[in-house]
Amino acid sequence: MSKARELLARIIERNSQGYLDFCGMHTLKNEIIELLAQPEPEPVAYDYLDSLYYADDKDVVEHPIISRNGKPLYLAPSPRNQIPLTFDEISDIWKRLEASTFDEAIMSYARAIEKAHGIGVEINDT
């Protein structure tokens, strides 16, 4: 759920519970101001009449109906607040590998690093 939808859900929930007093509204107002201060993502493409148009495509510029009536498509947001793995964490991942070939070792290592960063790749490379 997006932050905007979470905020709207909290407003509805607090209103239904009778908690929207002055303090509750002040807290929600601050959350709304913080949310509105964040930049809004730009679509990278549009799905219009079962066709894909990239946002920087000349057709989108020449025919504004595509961006107006098409479904905007966005990139997935990058995970925030990720910190790099430490040397010890990387070493531990390498030591735990169980692979019979060098290629398997490299792929297992890459997948383990992805998993450590919360990237849930489920691709069968064989």
C-alpha atoms as one frame of an Amber mdcrd trajectory, in Angstrom:
protein
   0.000   0.000   0.000   1.348   3.436  -0.866   2.057   5.994   1.841  -0.840
   8.105   0.575  -3.272   5.187   0.846  -1.941   4.293   4.313  -2.492   7.883
   5.422  -6.032   7.912   4.040  -6.756   4.595   5.769  -5.514   6.032   9.090
  -7.788   9.065   8.659 -10.827   6.852   8.032  -9.922   4.529  10.921  -9.364
   7.362  13.406 -12.560   9.088  12.307 -14.600   5.897  12.748 -13.127   5.452
  16.248 -13.821   9.066  17.204 -10.136   9.958  17.577 -10.080  12.944  15.240
  -9.762  15.554  17.955  -7.462  18.556  17.690  -4.298  16.581  18.503  -5.201
  13.787  16.101  -5.882  16.231  13.283  -2.630  18.090  13.980  -0.654  14.833
  13.733  -2.399  13.856  10.493  -1.865  17.364   9.097   1.882  17.035   9.692
   1.905  13.624   7.976   0.002  15.079   5.004   2.440  18.001   4.713   5.394
  15.572   4.817   3.801  13.328   2.193   3.021  16.226  -0.141   6.597  17.496
   0.164   7.903  14.300  -1.458   8.363  14.400  -5.233   5.692  12.633  -7.241
   7.099   9.958  -9.573   6.823  10.499 -13.298   5.426   7.712 -15.473   7.978
   5.987 -17.710   5.361   4.682 -20.133   1.642   4.528 -20.879  -0.614   1.605
 -21.740  -3.113   2.970 -24.240  -5.456   0.764 -26.271  -3.322  -2.314 -25.527
  -0.172  -0.618 -26.841   2.868   0.514 -24.885   4.115   4.065 -25.378   7.270
   5.239 -23.595   6.813   8.597 -21.890   9.559  10.222 -23.969   8.149   8.802
 -27.233   7.267  11.460 -29.829   3.785   9.937 -30.188   3.039  10.797 -26.550
   4.106  14.399 -27.157   2.213  14.712 -30.434  -0.931  12.961 -29.153  -1.650
  14.040 -25.558  -4.671  11.722 -25.451  -2.187   8.875 -24.845  -0.951  10.357
 -21.571  -4.379  11.724 -20.632  -6.379   8.512 -21.187  -3.666   5.849 -21.023
  -2.739   3.978 -17.878   0.513   5.450 -16.510   3.263   2.916 -15.769   5.969
   3.600 -13.198   9.278   2.079 -12.222   9.220   0.188  -8.975  10.628   2.368
  -6.217  14.119   1.551  -5.074  14.310   0.222  -1.548  15.460   3.002   0.752
  17.746   2.913   3.741  19.704  -0.057   2.481  23.215  -0.293   3.734  26.012
  -2.219   2.040  26.968  -5.609   3.393  30.003  -5.639   5.649  33.155  -7.582
   4.784  32.212 -10.202   7.393  28.688 -10.598   5.962  30.072 -11.081   2.455
  32.656 -13.576   3.717  29.983 -15.546   5.584  27.866 -15.788   2.442  30.857
 -17.070   0.432  31.738 -19.668   3.098  28.184 -21.068   3.147  28.064 -21.756
  -0.597  27.451 -25.307  -1.696  28.164 -25.634  -5.387  29.786 -28.251  -7.562
  30.994 -25.978 -10.353  32.444 -22.489 -10.560  29.378 -21.244 -12.492  27.037
 -22.599  -9.818  29.162 -20.950  -7.134  29.018 -17.570  -8.856  25.230 -17.787
  -9.368  24.645 -18.955  -5.791  26.822 -16.118  -4.512  24.974 -13.525  -6.594
  21.574 -14.860  -5.476  22.692 -14.824  -1.827  23.776 -11.178  -2.137  20.428
 -10.319  -3.773  18.570 -12.102  -0.974  20.593 -10.232   1.656  19.392  -6.990
   0.072  15.751  -8.071  -0.022  15.657  -8.797  -3.719  13.460 -11.853  -4.175
  14.515 -13.091  -7.583  12.862 -16.371  -8.492  14.318 -17.147 -11.892  15.299
 -20.604 -13.075  18.581 -20.031 -14.934  18.968 -23.640 -16.061
